[in-house]
Amino acid sequence: MSDSTDEPDVVGAAVVTVSSDSSLEEDDAGEAIVAAFETAGHEIVTRELIQRDHDNVQSKVSRLVDRDDADIVVTTGGTGVEPQDATLEAVRPLLDKDLPAFLDLFHALSYDERGTGIVSSRALGGISDGVPIFCLPNDSDAVRIACESIIVPEARRLATLAGGTDTDEE
């Protein structure tokens, strides 16, 4: 990320798919995240697929937050209501700040396209050690809505504000 008070031209995004039964080649949701960031001129600094268990997710996201080249972390998968879905429970303790408006906006936009099926759609947005983190469902339509309508348009600003490089008060 840029050391000046200006927003960075390029944001480094770390993309993680949480799945026990998929591969990167079959990862439509992860590909939608990558496409949204790359279309906007941002860089994918890593793209990984990890197993869907609490400790694994928490450890991976924590390590990505510590990377110098990761300005934002976006996960997909493990956010449902099945017993083995633990992405939100793993990531939430890492957050210093929540981004509740992200969830409100995501649900509003998702409802317009998907209807009441969003009841079982869980997501999360927050800041950990100066790095924005977003946890999204493993659904390419949901990811497209979140990334193209919310996350990518705000990525530069969020990376700047969360990293503490902008001295203006919000």
N, C-alpha and C positions, 0 to 999 in steps of 0.2 A: 504494500500500500504506500501511497505517496506520503512523504514527510511534511509537505506543506499543508496549509489550511485549505487548499483547493481540493475538490473531489478528484479521486484518481480517474485517469482516462480509462484504464482497464482494471477490472476487479478479478481477482483470482478466486475461482469457485472450486470447492471440493464437493464432489457428488458421490453419495453413498447409497447403494441399493441394499436394503435389508430383506433378505429372502432365504428360505431354506430349500427352495425347490426351483431355482431359476439360474440363469447364466447371463453374463453381460450381453451375449448375442441375442437373447430373448427378452431383454430388458427395455420394453417400450417406454415405461415411465422414466427410467434413467436417461434414455435417449431424448425424451422430451425436455428434460431439464437441460441437458447438454445443448440441444438445439436452441433453446430460448436464450441461454447465455452467449453462445457463439454468434447467433444472429445479431445480438446487440453489441458484438465486438469485444466481449469479455473472454477470459482465458480459463480453460478447465485445467486446474493444477493437478488433480487426481480424480480418477473415477474407479470406484471399487465396489465389489459385491461382498457382503459379509453375512454370516449366519444370523438368524433371528433369535438371539437370546440377550437378555438384559445386560450381563457383564460384557459381552462382546461389543454390543452397540455403545455402551457407555465408554469403554476403553478406546474404541476407534474414534468416536466424536471428540473425546478429550485430547487425543493425540493430534487430530486435525486442527483443533483450536490452537494448539501450540506451534503449528507450522508457521513460518514467516511468510510463506507465499499464499496461504489460504486467508482471504479477506472475508469469505462467507462460506458456510457449510450448509448444504441442502441434502437431506435424506429423503428417500422414498421407501415405503414399506414398513411393516411391523406396527402400523398405527391403528389397526382395526380393533374389534372387540373380542376376538378369539383369545382364549387363555394364553397362547404363546406370543401374542402381540405385545411387546414390551418397549418399543422404541420411545414412546413419550415418557414412560416411567423411568427409563434409563437416562434420557437427556434432561428432563426437568430439573434434577438436582444439580446439574452443571450450570444452570442459568443464574446469572446475577440479576437480570432484568427480564421481565416478560414483555411481549409485544401483543397485548390483547386485541388491539384493533386489527391486526393481521387475521386473527381467527374470525372475528366478526365479519370482516370484508370477504374473506375466503368462503365462509358459509353463505353469505348473501349472494355472491356471484355463482357459487355452486348450485344453490337452490334454483336460481334462474334457469340453469341448464339441466340440472339433474333431478329436481323435485325432492320429495321427502326421503329419498334414498340416502341423503346426506346425514341422516340421523346417526348412522353407524360410521360416519366418516370423521375420524379424529385427526387433528393437525396441531402444530405448535410453532410458535415463533418467539425468539428471545435472543438475549445477548449473553455470551459467555466470554469473560476475559477479553472484552473488546471486539469479539467476533460475532456477527449475526448468525444465528442457526435457525433453519426452518426444517420441520419434519412434516412430510407430506404422505398421503396415502399412496399405495402402489397401484395407481390408476392413471393412465396417460392423459385422460381428459381432465381429471382433477389437478394433475401436475401442470398441464398446459394453462389452466385457469390461474392457478397460483403464481406460476413463474411469469407468464406473459402479461398478466394484469396487475400483479402486485410486486413480486420479489425483484424481478429484473429491472423494472422502471425505478425502483427505490434502492437498488444495490449500491450504487456509488455513494449516495447520500448516507445510507445506513452504515456502510463501511467507514466513512469519514467520521460520522457522529459517534459510533460505537467505539472506534479506535481512539477517540479523544483528540483528534487532530484538528477539530474545528472549535475555536474558542467562543463562537457566538452562542448565546443561550437559546434554548428552544422553548 
